[in-house]
Amino acid sequence: MKIIENKELVIKPLDKTIVQSKDDPLPDTTSSFVWLISAAKGMGKSTALVNYLTKKKFMLKKFHNVYIASATARNDEKWNRINLDEIAGFMSGTWDEDTIQGWAEEARENAHNDQLSCLIVDDYASMLKSSPALQHWLLNSRHAKTSMFITSQKMTLFPPIYRENADCFQMFKPNTKLELDFIADNILGPLTDKKNVEQLISVAWKNDRSFIFVNRRHRPGRQLYVNFDRVEFQ
C-alpha cells in the first residue's frame, strides 16, 4: 500500500483540550478525565477513592467542587476521612436522578467561572445504564470541567458508553475467567500484544491488592502500569 500525502488539506488544532505530563501516571486534573475502577467486594475501591481525595500526592484540593454518590458510604468508616456534609453534594442509599441532574447543571454553571468539579459514583453499577442524567454529564464532562471516578465490581458491568469515554482504567484482580478474558481482550489487548498482556496479568495480579492501571492519555508504550509503576516490555 502507498499513501500519497496531501499537504494542503491539514486539520490544525484550535485548542489544547487535554493536558498530560509525560512523567506522571495520573491524569492532569486541569483537563477533565473519566476514571473507571473495577474490583470485587472488599478489594479496595473505596480505599482508593478516599486516598485520591485526601492525599496531597494524589488530588487533595485539586477540585473546587466534589460530588459523591455512594450507595454504602454512610456505613463505611473509611469515608469518615471526608466531611461528607461539607462537600458540594452527597447522595447515599437510593439513586436519585434529579439529584444527579441538579449536580450536573451546577457543575456546568461553575465551569463558566473556571471551577473544576469532581464526581464520584461508587457502588451504583446497576444504575449506570439507566441514568440519562449521568450519561449526558459523562459525554459533556469536558465542557462542565468535571472529572469522574466511577466504580463497579466488574469491568463487564460498565456499559460501552463509559468504557469508550474513559481516560483511565484501574483494575484489581477479577475473580472469574470471563472477567479476566474481557479485560485482556478489550482493555489491554488494543494497547500491546497478547504475549505482553499475559505477562502483565501474571505479574500484576500475583498480589490480590495490586492493580493494573491504564492511562490512555499517554502515548503508546507509556500507558500501562502495575499500581502506578510504569511497565516497559523487553
C-alpha positions as CSV (number, residue, x, y, z in Angstrom):
1,M,0.0,0.0,0.0
2,K,1.2,3.5,-0.8
3,I,-0.2,6.7,0.7
4,I,0.1,9.9,-1.3
5,E,0.5,12.9,1.1
6,N,-1.8,15.9,0.7
7,K,0.0,18.9,2.2
8,E,-2.9,21.3,1.6
9,L,-5.7,19.6,3.5
10,V,-4.5,19.6,7.1
11,I,-6.7,20.0,10.1
12,K,-4.9,22.2,12.6
13,P,-5.8,22.0,16.4
14,L,-7.7,25.1,17.6
15,D,-7.1,24.5,21.3
16,K,-5.3,22.2,23.7
17,T,-8.1,20.1,25.1
18,I,-6.0,17.5,27.0
19,V,-3.1,18.2,29.3
20,Q,-0.9,15.3,30.4
21,S,2.6,15.3,31.9
22,K,4.6,12.5,30.2
23,D,6.2,11.5,33.5
24,D,3.0,11.5,35.7
25,P,0.9,8.3,35.7
26,L,-2.1,10.3,36.9
27,P,-4.3,12.3,34.6
28,D,-3.9,16.1,34.9
29,T,-6.9,17.5,36.8
30,T,-7.0,20.7,34.8
31,S,-8.4,18.8,31.8
32,S,-11.3,16.7,32.9
33,F,-10.9,12.9,32.9
34,V,-13.1,9.8,33.3
35,W,-11.5,7.1,35.5
36,L,-13.2,3.6,35.8
37,I,-12.4,1.3,38.8
38,S,-13.3,-2.4,38.8
39,A,-12.7,-4.5,41.9
40,A,-14.6,-7.3,43.6
41,K,-16.2,-6.6,47.0
42,G,-13.6,-5.8,49.7
43,M,-10.7,-5.4,47.2
44,G,-10.1,-1.7,47.8
45,K,-12.3,0.5,45.6
46,S,-13.4,2.8,48.4
47,T,-9.9,2.9,50.0
48,A,-8.5,4.1,46.7
49,L,-11.1,6.8,46.3
50,V,-10.7,8.1,49.8
51,N,-6.9,8.3,49.2
52,Y,-7.3,10.2,46.0
53,L,-9.4,12.9,47.6
54,T,-7.5,13.2,50.9
55,K,-3.8,12.8,50.0
56,K,-1.8,15.7,48.5
57,K,0.3,13.4,46.3
58,F,-3.0,12.5,44.6
59,M,-5.7,15.0,44.2
60,L,-6.3,16.7,47.6
61,K,-7.6,20.3,46.9
62,K,-7.4,19.9,43.2
63,F,-11.1,20.4,42.7
64,H,-13.3,23.3,43.7
65,N,-16.4,21.1,44.0
66,V,-16.7,17.5,44.9
67,Y,-19.9,15.4,44.4
68,I,-20.1,11.9,45.9
69,A,-22.8,9.4,45.1
70,S,-22.0,6.3,47.1
71,A,-24.6,3.6,48.0
72,T,-22.6,2.5,51.1
73,A,-20.6,5.5,52.3
74,R,-22.7,6.1,55.4
75,N,-22.0,2.5,56.6
76,D,-18.3,2.5,55.7
77,E,-16.0,4.2,58.3
78,K,-13.3,4.8,55.6
79,W,-15.5,7.6,54.2
80,N,-15.3,9.4,57.6
81,R,-12.0,10.8,56.5
82,I,-14.0,13.1,54.2
83,N,-16.5,15.5,55.7
84,L,-19.5,14.4,53.6
85,D,-21.7,17.3,55.0
86,E,-19.3,20.0,53.6
87,I,-18.7,18.8,50.1
88,A,-20.8,20.3,47.2
89,G,-23.1,17.3,47.1
90,F,-23.6,13.9,48.7
91,M,-26.1,11.1,47.9
92,S,-26.4,7.7,49.5
93,G,-28.9,4.9,49.5
94,T,-31.5,5.0,46.7
95,W,-30.3,6.5,43.5
96,D,-32.0,9.9,42.8
97,E,-31.9,11.0,39.1
98,D,-33.0,14.6,40.0
99,T,-30.0,14.9,42.3
100,I,-27.6,13.9,39.6
101,Q,-29.3,16.2,37.1
102,G,-29.0,19.1,39.6
103,W,-25.3,18.5,40.2
104,A,-24.6,18.4,36.5
105,E,-26.3,21.7,36.0
106,E,-24.4,23.2,38.9
107,A,-21.1,21.9,37.5
108,R,-21.8,23.4,34.1
109,E,-22.6,26.8,35.7
110,N,-19.4,26.6,37.8
111,A,-17.4,25.8,34.7
112,H,-18.2,29.3,33.4
113,N,-16.1,30.5,36.4
114,D,-13.3,28.1,35.6
115,Q,-14.2,25.9,38.6
116,L,-13.2,22.3,38.4
117,S,-15.6,19.7,39.7
118,C,-15.2,16.0,40.6
119,L,-17.9,13.4,40.6
120,I,-17.6,10.0,42.4
121,V,-20.1,7.3,41.6
122,D,-19.4,4.3,43.9
123,D,-21.4,1.1,44.1
124,Y,-24.2,2.1,41.7
125,A,-23.2,-0.1,38.8
126,S,-26.9,-1.2,38.3
127,M,-27.8,2.5,37.6
128,L,-25.1,3.3,35.0
129,K,-27.1,2.1,32.0
130,S,-30.4,3.6,33.1
131,S,-29.4,7.1,34.2
132,P,-29.8,9.6,31.3
133,A,-28.5,12.4,33.6
134,L,-25.3,10.7,34.4
135,Q,-24.7,9.6,30.8
136,H,-25.3,13.2,29.5
137,W,-22.9,14.6,32.1
138,L,-20.3,12.0,31.1
139,L,-20.5,12.9,27.4
140,N,-20.2,16.6,28.3
141,S,-17.8,16.3,31.2
142,R,-15.1,18.3,29.5
143,H,-17.4,21.3,28.9
144,A,-18.6,21.0,32.5
145,K,-15.0,20.8,33.7
146,T,-15.9,17.6,35.6
147,S,-13.6,14.7,36.3
148,M,-15.3,11.4,37.2
149,F,-14.4,8.3,39.2
150,I,-16.9,5.5,38.6
151,T,-16.7,2.1,40.3
152,S,-18.1,-1.3,39.6
153,Q,-17.4,-4.8,40.9
154,K,-16.8,-5.9,37.3
155,M,-15.4,-4.2,34.2
156,T,-18.1,-6.0,32.2
157,L,-20.8,-4.1,34.1
158,F,-19.7,-0.8,32.7
159,P,-21.9,-0.1,29.6
160,P,-19.9,0.6,26.4
161,I,-20.5,4.4,26.6
162,Y,-18.5,4.5,29.8
163,R,-15.6,2.4,28.6
164,E,-15.4,4.2,25.3
165,N,-15.2,7.6,27.0
166,A,-12.8,6.5,29.8
167,D,-9.3,8.0,30.0
168,C,-8.1,5.7,32.8
169,F,-8.8,2.2,34.0
170,Q,-7.9,0.8,37.4
171,M,-8.5,-2.9,37.5
172,F,-8.0,-5.1,40.5
173,K,-7.7,-8.9,40.1
174,P,-11.0,-10.3,38.8
175,N,-12.5,-13.5,40.4
176,T,-13.8,-15.1,37.2
177,K,-12.1,-16.1,34.0
178,L,-14.8,-14.5,32.0
179,E,-13.9,-11.1,33.5
180,L,-10.2,-11.7,33.1
181,D,-10.6,-12.5,29.5
182,F,-12.7,-9.5,28.9
183,I,-10.1,-7.2,30.4
184,A,-7.3,-8.9,28.5
185,D,-9.1,-8.7,25.1
186,N,-10.9,-5.3,25.4
187,I,-8.9,-3.1,27.7
188,L,-5.3,-4.3,27.5
189,G,-5.4,-6.1,24.1
190,P,-5.6,-2.9,22.0
191,L,-2.5,-1.5,23.8
192,T,0.0,-4.2,23.4
193,D,0.4,-7.7,22.0
194,K,-1.0,-10.9,23.5
195,K,2.3,-12.1,25.0
196,N,2.8,-8.8,26.8
197,V,-0.8,-8.9,28.1
198,E,-0.3,-12.4,29.6
199,Q,3.0,-11.3,31.2
200,L,1.4,-8.2,32.6
201,I,-1.5,-10.1,34.1
202,S,0.7,-12.8,35.7
203,V,2.9,-10.2,37.3
204,A,0.4,-7.6,38.4
205,W,-2.2,-10.0,39.9
206,K,0.2,-12.2,41.9
207,N,-0.8,-9.9,44.8
208,D,-4.6,-9.6,45.3
209,R,-4.2,-6.0,46.3
210,S,-2.3,-4.9,43.2
211,F,-4.0,-3.4,40.2
212,I,-3.3,-2.7,36.6
213,F,-3.7,0.9,35.7
214,V,-4.1,2.3,32.2
215,N,-3.8,6.0,31.3
216,R,-4.9,6.3,27.7
217,R,-3.8,10.0,27.6
218,H,-0.2,8.9,27.3
219,R,1.3,7.9,24.0
220,P,1.5,4.2,23.1
221,G,4.2,2.4,25.1
222,R,3.7,4.6,28.2
223,Q,0.1,3.8,29.0
224,L,0.4,0.6,31.2
225,Y,1.2,0.5,34.9
226,V,1.3,-2.0,37.8
227,N,-0.2,0.1,40.6
228,F,1.4,3.4,39.5
229,D,4.7,1.9,38.4
230,R,5.1,2.2,34.6
231,V,5.5,-1.0,32.7
232,E,8.2,-1.4,30.0
233,F,8.2,-4.7,28.0
234,Q,11.6,-6.1,26.8
